[in-house]
């Protein structure tokens, strides 16, 4: 989708889901940076701020967002900055699905 992959990683204090993040920003940063396909990981308050700050050529979200839709503010930011919106092709398990699988395990 592009020449360089920069991941905007939400800072812990701006993650707005109950019980999240599971891993600290530093732990998530190191996990992402360890992926060969990731060129850079940058701190972000949210996706909209990241779009306006970095003005990427392409904004990519998971395939689940193709179904449920982007935030109106994300769409607006992309239009204003001239960013292409793309979605991943695969539908990997969401964090919520992974948490549910972990909770369902029987630990003895």
C-alpha positions in Angstrom: 0.0 0.0 0.0 3.0 2.3 0.3 6.8 2.6 0.6 7.0 3.0 4.3 4.8 1.7 7.2 4.5 4.1 10.1 2.2 2.9 12.9 0.4 5.6 15.0 0.2 4.0 18.4 -2.3 5.4 20.8 -0.9 6.6 24.1 -2.2 4.7 27.2 -4.0 7.7 28.6 -6.1 8.1 25.4 -7.2 4.5 25.0 -10.9 4.8 25.7 -12.0 1.1 26.1 -12.7 -0.4 29.5 -9.8 -2.6 30.8 -7.4 -1.4 28.1 -4.7 -1.2 27.2 -3.7 -4.7 28.2 0.0 -3.9 27.5 1.7 -0.6 28.2 2.5 1.8 25.4 6.2 0.8 25.7 5.4 -2.9 25.4 3.1 -2.3 22.4 5.8 -0.1 20.9 8.4 -2.8 21.1 6.1 -5.5 19.8 5.2 -3.4 16.7 8.8 -2.3 16.1 9.9 -6.0 16.2 7.7 -6.6 13.1 9.9 -6.6 10.0 7.2 -4.7 8.0 7.0 -1.8 10.4 9.4 1.0 9.7 8.5 3.4 12.5 6.1 3.6 15.5 4.9 7.0 16.6 2.9 8.1 19.7 -0.6 9.4 18.9 -3.4 10.9 20.9 -5.9 9.5 18.3 -6.1 8.7 14.6 -7.5 12.1 13.7 -4.6 14.0 15.3 -2.2 11.5 13.6 -3.7 12.3 10.2 -3.4 16.0 10.6 0.1 15.8 12.1 1.7 13.4 9.7 -0.3 13.9 6.5 0.2 10.3 5.3 -0.4 9.3 1.7 -2.5 6.4 2.8 -4.5 5.8 6.0 -5.1 2.1 6.7 -7.6 0.6 9.1 -8.5 -3.0 9.8 -11.0 -4.8 7.6 -13.6 -4.7 10.4 -13.8 -1.0 9.9 -14.8 -1.4 6.3 -18.0 -3.1 7.6 -18.7 -0.8 10.6 -17.3 2.4 9.1 -14.7 4.9 10.1 -15.3 7.8 12.5 -16.8 10.8 10.7 -13.8 12.8 12.0 -11.4 10.4 10.4 -13.1 10.6 7.0 -13.2 14.4 7.3 -9.5 14.6 8.2 -8.5 12.3 5.3 -10.5 14.4 2.8 -9.0 17.7 4.1 -5.5 16.4 4.0 -5.9 14.4 0.7 -5.3 11.0 2.2 -6.4 7.8 0.5 -8.4 5.5 2.8 -7.7 1.8 2.6 -8.6 -1.3 4.6 -6.6 -4.5 5.3 -7.6 -7.5 3.3 -7.6 -10.1 6.0 -9.9 -10.1 9.0 -7.6 -10.9 11.9 -9.0 -11.5 15.4 -9.8 -8.2 17.2 -8.4 -7.4 20.6 -11.9 -8.0 22.1 -12.0 -11.5 20.5 -8.5 -12.3 21.8 -9.5 -11.2 25.3 -12.7 -13.3 25.2 -10.6 -16.4 24.1 -8.2 -15.8 26.9 -11.0 -15.5 29.5 -12.6 -18.6 28.2 -9.5 -20.7 28.9 -9.6 -22.9 32.0 -6.6 -22.2 34.2 -5.8 -24.9 36.7 
